[in-house]
Amino acid sequence: MIDHSLLKPQSTREELKKLCAEAVAHGFKAACVNPVHVADAAALLNGEAPIVCSVVGFPFGTHTPAAEVIRLGAREVDMILRVDALAMIEAGASRIGASTSVAILSQLDEK
């Protein structure tokens, strides 16, 4: 299964429309967008295949929580962990962040 993505920060509404149309036309599993575009992508795809995917913490492991992109309409979430937390195993921050996100993302299976 292939995701079709539009993750550049300066992406436009027209590019989003094109991404969604291409994802449908080519039978991709998901249209992957930044959190700011999740609601619009969900509206454009109207609950049809492909699903909406969003990134959490892209590209630096910071910002929009998984729960928020799910609320906006994402059905798949790609999570980026903080690089500094991975480098410092003792910190445990990545494990905590990942386990919290896994608990939230398990809700997707129920939808």
Backbone hydrogen bonds, N-H to C=O, Kabsch-Sander energy under -0.5 kcal/mol:
donor,donor_aa,acceptor,acceptor_aa,energy
4,H,30,A,-3.0
6,L,32,C,-2.5
11,S,8,K,-1.6
16,L,12,T,-1.9
17,K,13,R,-2.5
18,K,14,E,-2.2
19,L,15,E,-2.6
20,C,16,L,-2.5
21,A,17,K,-2.4
22,E,18,K,-2.7
23,A,19,L,-2.5
24,V,20,C,-2.0
25,A,21,A,-2.7
26,H,22,E,-2.4
27,G,24,V,-1.0
28,F,23,A,-1.9
29,K,2,I,-2.4
30,A,2,I,-0.9
31,A,51,I,-2.5
32,C,4,H,-3.2
32,C,30,A,-0.6
33,V,31,A,-0.5
33,V,53,C,-2.6
34,N,6,L,-0.7
37,H,34,N,-2.2
38,V,35,P,-1.3
41,A,37,H,-2.6
42,A,38,V,-2.9
43,A,39,A,-2.1
44,L,40,D,-2.6
45,L,41,A,-2.6
46,N,42,A,-1.6
47,G,42,A,-0.7
48,E,45,L,-2.3
51,I,29,K,-2.3
53,C,31,A,-2.6
54,S,76,E,-2.1
55,V,33,V,-1.0
56,V,78,D,-2.9
57,G,55,V,-0.5
61,G,57,G,-5.4
62,T,57,G,-0.5
68,E,65,P,-0.6
69,V,65,P,-1.5
70,I,66,A,-2.0
71,R,67,A,-2.1
72,L,68,E,-1.8
73,G,69,V,-0.5
73,G,70,I,-1.2
74,A,69,V,-2.7
75,R,52,V,-3.4
76,E,52,V,-1.2
78,D,54,S,-2.9
79,M,77,V,-0.6
80,I,56,V,-2.8
81,L,79,M,-0.5
86,L,82,R,-1.7
87,A,83,V,-1.9
88,M,84,D,-1.1
89,I,87,A,-0.7
91,A,88,M,-2.0
92,G,88,M,-0.6
92,G,89,I,-1.1
96,I,92,G,-2.5
97,G,93,A,-2.9
98,A,94,S,-2.9
99,S,95,R,-2.6
100,T,96,I,-2.2
101,S,97,G,-2.1
102,V,98,A,-2.6
103,A,99,S,-2.0
104,I,100,T,-2.0
105,L,101,S,-3.3
106,S,102,V,-1.7
107,Q,104,I,-1.5
108,L,105,L,-1.9
109,D,105,L,-0.5
109,D,106,S,-0.7
110,E,106,S,-0.5
110,E,107,Q,-0.9
111,K,107,Q,-0.6
111,K,108,L,-1.1
